[in-house]
Amino acid sequence: MFAKTLVTIAVAITVGTPLHALAAAFNAKPGAWEMTISTLVAGNLIPPEALANLPPEKRAQIEETMKARAGKPSTHTYKTCVSQKELDQDNILKSENDDSKCTRKVLSKSATKIVVEQTCPAPRASTSQMTIEATTPENLTVTIDRVQGGASGKVHVDMKGHWLGASCAGIKEKD
């Protein structure tokens, strides 16, 4: 349950406003990419008031799951397709959820590095700082540090991506 949420957090980096007017185009190749995400959670990501509203057995199950995962990174690898249009609009990584209510502020942007701050309102209030770097046109690194509002939880995400080729044949995007 929490693994999918954390992967969602990791890929919630799409930038809604085109940034190409601010600096040169981001220096990454369009096509098929393999992304490996390592997520580390510290503390409780669920606000105390939300836990208080759960049935006791569900609350105990969630708390036990979170304790078991504490301090242990979770790693997930997937393949995705990135179009030239997405690169031009700095929509490098795709989001699984509707984060349209979140606001994003570009703190800095160059051809090889984008730094974004994202703030999302309740019920999943959070603030994230995300850095996406194109170490080469065929390699990306991403770091995300997120603080969950109303809870004591923090999430740190490290991602590494490498370009597989220009063709996206056979890659199924997440629904």
Phi and psi in degrees as GROMACS dihedral restraints (atoms count N, CA, C in turn):
[ dihedral_restraints ]
;  ai    aj    ak    al  type     phi  dphi    fc
    3     4     5     6     1   -77.0    20    10
    4     5     6     7     1   -27.3    20    10
    6     7     8     9     1   -60.9    20    10
    7     8     9    10     1   -44.8    20    10
    9    10    11    12     1   -65.0    20    10
   10    11    12    13     1   -39.7    20    10
   12    13    14    15     1   -61.3    20    10
   13    14    15    16     1   -41.7    20    10
   15    16    17    18     1   -69.2    20    10
   16    17    18    19     1   -38.1    20    10
   18    19    20    21     1   -63.6    20    10
   19    20    21    22     1   -39.4    20    10
   21    22    23    24     1   -59.7    20    10
   22    23    24    25     1   -42.9    20    10
   24    25    26    27     1   -60.1    20    10
   25    26    27    28     1   -44.5    20    10
   27    28    29    30     1   -62.4    20    10
   28    29    30    31     1   -33.4    20    10
   30    31    32    33     1   -99.5    20    10
   31    32    33    34     1     8.1    20    10
   33    34    35    36     1   -86.7    20    10
   34    35    36    37     1    54.2    20    10
   36    37    38    39     1  -112.0    20    10
   37    38    39    40     1     4.6    20    10
   39    40    41    42     1   -61.7    20    10
   40    41    42    43     1   132.7    20    10
   42    43    44    45     1  -100.0    20    10
   43    44    45    46     1   119.5    20    10
   45    46    47    48     1   -68.6    20    10
   46    47    48    49     1   -30.8    20    10
   48    49    50    51     1  -102.4    20    10
   49    50    51    52     1   129.8    20    10
   51    52    53    54     1   -57.7    20    10
   52    53    54    55     1   133.5    20    10
   54    55    56    57     1  -106.5    20    10
   55    56    57    58     1    -2.1    20    10
   57    58    59    60     1   -61.9    20    10
   58    59    60    61     1   -18.7    20    10
   60    61    62    63     1   -73.5    20    10
   61    62    63    64     1   -20.4    20    10
   63    64    65    66     1   -82.9    20    10
   64    65    66    67     1   -29.9    20    10
   66    67    68    69     1  -160.1    20    10
   67    68    69    70     1  -180.0    20    10
   69    70    71    72     1   -59.4    20    10
   70    71    72    73     1   158.4    20    10
   72    73    74    75     1   -59.0    20    10
   73    74    75    76     1   146.9    20    10
   75    76    77    78     1   -65.1    20    10
   76    77    78    79     1   131.3    20    10
   78    79    80    81     1   -88.4    20    10
   79    80    81    82     1    69.2    20    10
   81    82    83    84     1  -134.9    20    10
   82    83    84    85     1   150.6    20    10
   84    85    86    87     1   -83.0    20    10
   85    86    87    88     1   141.9    20    10
   87    88    89    90     1   -75.6    20    10
   88    89    90    91     1   156.0    20    10
   90    91    92    93     1   129.6    20    10
   91    92    93    94     1  -153.2    20    10
   93    94    95    96     1   -83.1    20    10
   94    95    96    97     1   134.3    20    10
   96    97    98    99     1  -130.4    20    10
   97    98    99   100     1   145.8    20    10
   99   100   101   102     1  -110.2    20    10
  100   101   102   103     1   126.4    20    10
  102   103   104   105     1  -115.4    20    10
  103   104   105   106     1   132.1    20    10
  105   106   107   108     1  -115.8    20    10
  106   107   108   109     1   123.6    20    10
  108   109   110   111     1  -113.6    20    10
  109   110   111   112     1   128.4    20    10
  111   112   113   114     1  -117.9    20    10
  112   113   114   115     1   121.0    20    10
  114   115   116   117     1  -118.2    20    10
  115   116   117   118     1   132.7    20    10
  117   118   119   120     1  -124.4    20    10
  118   119   120   121     1   124.4    20    10
  120   121   122   123     1  -108.6    20    10
  121   122   123   124     1   135.4    20    10
  123   124   125   126     1  -125.9    20    10
  124   125   126   127     1   134.0    20    10
  126   127   128   129     1    81.6    20    10
  127   128   129   130     1  -164.6    20    10
  129   130   131   132     1  -105.6    20    10
  130   131   132   133     1   122.7    20    10
  132   133   134   135     1   -84.4    20    10
  133   134   135   136     1    -9.4    20    10
  135   136   137   138     1  -102.7    20    10
  136   137   138   139     1   126.0    20    10
  138   139   140   141     1   -58.0    20    10
  139   140   141   142     1   145.5    20    10
  141   142   143   144     1   -54.6    20    10
  142   143   144   145     1   -37.4    20    10
  144   145   146   147     1   -67.2    20    10
  145   146   147   148     1   -32.2    20    10
  147   148   149   150     1   -70.4    20    10
  148   149   150   151     1   -41.3    20    10
  150   151   152   153     1   -62.9    20    10
  151   152   153   154     1   -39.4    20    10
  153   154   155   156     1   -62.8    20    10
  154   155   156   157     1   -27.5    20    10
  156   157   158   159     1   -85.5    20    10
  157   158   159   160     1    -4.8    20    10
  159   160   161   162     1   -84.2    20    10
  160   161   162   163     1   151.3    20    10
  162   163   164   165     1   -59.5    20    10
  163   164   165   166     1   146.6    20    10
  165   166   167   168     1   -53.0    20    10
  166   167   168   169     1   -40.8    20    10
  168   169   170   171     1   -69.1    20    10
  169   170   171   172     1   -36.2    20    10
  171   172   173   174     1   -69.2    20    10
  172   173   174   175     1   -42.6    20    10
  174   175   176   177     1   -60.6    20    10
  175   176   177   178     1   -45.2    20    10
  177   178   179   180     1   -62.1    20    10
  178   179   180   181     1   -40.1    20    10
  180   181   182   183     1   -63.6    20    10
  181   182   183   184     1   -45.0    20    10
  183   184   185   186     1   -64.9    20    10
  184   185   186   187     1   -44.8    20    10
  186   187   188   189     1   -63.3    20    10
  187   188   189   190     1   -39.3    20    10
  189   190   191   192     1   -65.4    20    10
  190   191   192   193     1   -42.8    20    10
  192   193   194   195     1   -61.2    20    10
  193   194   195   196     1   -43.6    20    10
  195   196   197   198     1   -67.0    20    10
  196   197   198   199     1   -39.2    20    10
  198   199   200   201     1   -63.6    20    10
  199   200   201   202     1   -41.1    20    10
  201   202   203   204     1   -65.2    20    10
  202   203   204   205     1   -31.8    20    10
  204   205   206   207     1   -88.1    20    10
  205   206   207   208     1   -14.8    20    10
  207   208   209   210     1   -55.0    20    10
  208   209   210   211     1   127.8    20    10
  210   211   212   213     1    75.7    20    10
  211   212   213   214     1     3.3    20    10
  213   214   215   216     1  -114.2    20    10
  214   215   216   217     1   119.4    20    10
  216   217   218   219     1   -68.3    20    10
  217   218   219   220     1   146.3    20    10
  219   220   221   222     1  -111.8    20    10
  220   221   222   223     1   130.7    20    10
  222   223   224   225     1  -119.5    20    10
  223   224   225   226     1   138.8    20    10
  225   226   227   228     1  -141.2    20    10
  226   227   228   229     1   138.1    20    10
  228   229   230   231     1  -123.0    20    10
  229   230   231   232     1   138.1    20    10
  231   232   233   234     1  -147.9    20    10
  232   233   234   235     1   162.9    20    10
  234   235   236   237     1  -109.9    20    10
  235   236   237   238     1   145.2    20    10
  237   238   239   240     1  -144.9    20    10
  238   239   240   241     1   162.8    20    10
  240   241   242   243     1  -114.3    20    10
  241   242   243   244     1   130.4    20    10
  243   244   245   246     1  -118.4    20    10
  244   245   246   247     1   121.4    20    10
  246   247   248   249     1   -85.9    20    10
  247   248   249   250     1   164.7    20    10
  249   250   251   252     1   -62.1    20    10
  250   251   252   253     1   -39.0    20    10
  252   253   254   255     1   -59.7    20    10
  253   254   255   256     1   -43.6    20    10
  255   256   257   258     1   -63.2    20    10
  256   257   258   259     1   -39.6    20    10
  258   259   260   261     1   -64.2    20    10
  259   260   261   262     1   -43.3    20    10
  261   262   263   264     1   -62.6    20    10
  262   263   264   265     1   -31.0    20    10
  264   265   266   267     1   -97.6    20    10
  265   266   267   268     1     7.5    20    10
  267   268   269   270     1    60.9    20    10
  268   269   270   271     1    27.6    20    10
  270   271   272   273     1   -96.0    20    10
  271   272   273   274     1    64.1    20    10
  273   274   275   276     1   -72.2    20    10
  274   275   276   277     1   -43.0    20    10
  276   277   278   279     1  -114.9    20    10
  277   278   279   280     1   146.4    20    10
  279   280   281   282     1   -96.8    20    10
  280   281   282   283     1   153.2    20    10
  282   283   284   285     1  -105.9    20    10
  283   284   285   286     1   140.1    20    10
  285   286   287   288     1   -85.2    20    10
  286   287   288   289     1   -15.3    20    10
  288   289   290   291     1  -120.3    20    10
  289   290   291   292     1   170.3    20    10
  291   292   293   294     1   -86.0    20    10
  292   293   294   295     1   100.4    20    10
  294   295   296   297     1  -106.2    20    10
  295   296   297   298     1    28.8    20    10
  297   298   299   300     1   -66.3    20    10
  298   299   300   301     1   -19.3    20    10
  300   301   302   303     1   -84.4    20    10
  301   302   303   304     1    -9.4    20    10
  303   304   305   306     1   -78.9    20    10
  304   305   306   307     1   148.7    20    10
  306   307   308   309     1  -109.3    20    10
  307   308   309   310     1   142.6    20    10
  309   310   311   312     1  -124.3    20    10
  310   311   312   313     1   140.0    20    10
  312   313   314   315     1  -128.8    20    10
  313   314   315   316     1   124.2    20    10
  315   316   317   318     1   -79.4    20    10
  316   317   318   319     1   118.2    20    10
  318   319   320   321     1   -85.3    20    10
  319   320   321   322     1   -33.9    20    10
  321   322   323   324     1  -162.5    20    10
  322   323   324   325     1   154.8    20    10
  324   325   326   327     1  -153.6    20    10
  325   326   327   328     1   135.3    20    10
  327   328   329   330     1  -140.2    20    10
  328   329   330   331     1  -175.7    20    10
  330   331   332   333     1   -67.5    20    10
  331   332   333   334     1   -20.4    20    10
  333   334   335   336     1  -118.5    20    10
  334   335   336   337     1    -4.7    20    10
  336   337   338   339     1  -151.9    20    10
  337   338   339   340     1   133.8    20    10
  339   340   341   342     1  -126.5    20    10
  340   341   342   343     1   129.6    20    10
  342   343   344   345     1  -119.5    20    10
  343   344   345   346     1   124.6    20    10
  345   346   347   348     1  -129.1    20    10
  346   347   348   349     1   141.1    20    10
  348   349   350   351     1  -109.4    20    10
  349   350   351   352     1   130.6    20    10
  351   352   353   354     1  -122.8    20    10
  352   353   354   355     1   132.9    20    10
  354   355   356   357     1  -123.1    20    10
  355   356   357   358     1   128.1    20    10
  357   358   359   360     1  -118.3    20    10
  358   359   360   361     1   140.2    20    10
  360   361   362   363     1   -80.5    20    10
  361   362   363   364     1   173.4    20    10
  363   364   365   366     1   -59.6    20    10
  364   365   366   367     1   152.5    20    10
  366   367   368   369     1   -85.2    20    10
  367   368   369   370     1    -8.3    20    10
  369   370   371   372     1  -112.9    20    10
  370   371   372   373     1    51.9    20    10
  372   373   374   375     1   -58.3    20    10
  373   374   375   376     1   133.3    20    10
  375   376   377   378     1  -161.9    20    10
  376   377   378   379     1   161.7    20    10
  378   379   380   381     1  -130.6    20    10
  379   380   381   382     1   131.1    20    10
  381   382   383   384     1  -128.7    20    10
  382   383   384   385     1   144.2    20    10
  384   385   386   387     1  -115.7    20    10
  385   386   387   388     1   124.8    20    10
  387   388   389   390     1  -124.2    20    10
  388   389   390   391     1   135.0    20    10
  390   391   392   393     1  -125.0    20    10
  391   392   393   394     1   124.0    20    10
  393   394   395   396     1  -116.0    20    10
  394   395   396   397     1   124.1    20    10
  396   397   398   399     1  -123.7    20    10
  397   398   399   400     1   134.6    20    10
  399   400   401   402     1   -96.8    20    10
  400   401   402   403     1    95.5    20    10
  402   403   404   405     1   -67.3    20    10
  403   404   405   406     1   -30.7    20    10
  405   406   407   408     1  -147.0    20    10
  406   407   408   409     1   169.9    20    10
  408   409   410   411     1   -62.5    20    10
  409   410   411   412     1   -13.0    20    10
  411   412   413   414     1  -112.2    20    10
  412   413   414   415     1     5.8    20    10
  414   415   416   417     1  -141.3    20    10
  415   416   417   418     1   131.7    20    10
  417   418   419   420     1  -121.9    20    10
  418   419   420   421     1   147.7    20    10
  420   421   422   423     1  -128.0    20    10
  421   422   423   424     1   142.6    20    10
  423   424   425   426     1  -134.9    20    10
  424   425   426   427     1   136.0    20    10
  426   427   428   429     1  -126.4    20    10
  427   428   429   430     1   141.0    20    10
  429   430   431   432     1  -135.0    20    10
  430   431   432   433     1   131.5    20    10
  432   433   434   435     1  -121.9    20    10
  433   434   435   436     1   122.8    20    10
  435   436   437   438     1  -126.9    20    10
  436   437   438   439     1   136.0    20    10
  438   439   440   441     1  -114.2    20    10
  439   440   441   442     1   126.2    20    10
  441   442   443   444     1   -85.0    20    10
  442   443   444   445     1   119.6    20    10
  444   445   446   447     1   -66.2    20    10
  445   446   447   448     1   141.9    20    10
  447   448   449   450     1    76.0    20    10
  448   449   450   451     1     2.1    20    10
  450   451   452   453     1  -136.8    20    10
  451   452   453   454     1   168.4    20    10
  453   454   455   456     1   -94.4    20    10
  454   455   456   457     1    13.8    20    10
  456   457   458   459     1   -89.6    20    10
  457   458   459   460     1   146.9    20    10
  459   460   461   462     1  -132.6    20    10
  460   461   462   463     1   145.8    20    10
  462   463   464   465     1  -126.6    20    10
  463   464   465   466     1   132.4    20    10
  465   466   467   468     1  -119.3    20    10
  466   467   468   469     1   129.0    20    10
  468   469   470   471     1  -123.5    20    10
  469   470   471   472     1   132.3    20    10
  471   472   473   474     1  -118.2    20    10
  472   473   474   475     1   130.4    20    10
  474   475   476   477     1  -126.1    20    10
  475   476   477   478     1   145.5    20    10
  477   478   479   480     1  -130.7    20    10
  478   479   480   481     1   133.9    20    10
  480   481   482   483     1  -127.3    20    10
  481   482   483   484     1   142.8    20    10
  483   484   485   486     1  -134.3    20    10
  484   485   486   487     1   142.3    20    10
  486   487   488   489     1   -72.7    20    10
  487   488   489   490     1   131.6    20    10
  489   490   491   492     1   -97.4    20    10
  490   491   492   493     1   -28.3    20    10
  492   493   494   495     1   157.7    20    10
  493   494   495   496     1   170.6    20    10
  495   496   497   498     1   -71.2    20    10
  496   497   498   499     1   -29.0    20    10
  498   499   500   501     1   -86.1    20    10
  499   500   501   502     1   134.7    20    10
  501   502   503   504     1  -101.2    20    10
  502   503   504   505     1    13.0    20    10
  504   505   506   507     1   -55.8    20    10
  505   506   507   508     1   130.8    20    10
  507   508   509   510     1    87.2    20    10
  508   509   510   511     1    -5.0    20    10
  510   511   512   513     1   -91.5    20    10
  511   512   513   514     1   122.7    20    10
  513   514   515   516     1   -99.3    20    10
  514   515   516   517     1   125.2    20    10
  516   517   518   519     1   -75.8    20    10
  517   518   519   520     1   152.9    20    10
  519   520   521   522     1   -66.8    20    10
  520   521   522   523     1   141.0    20    10
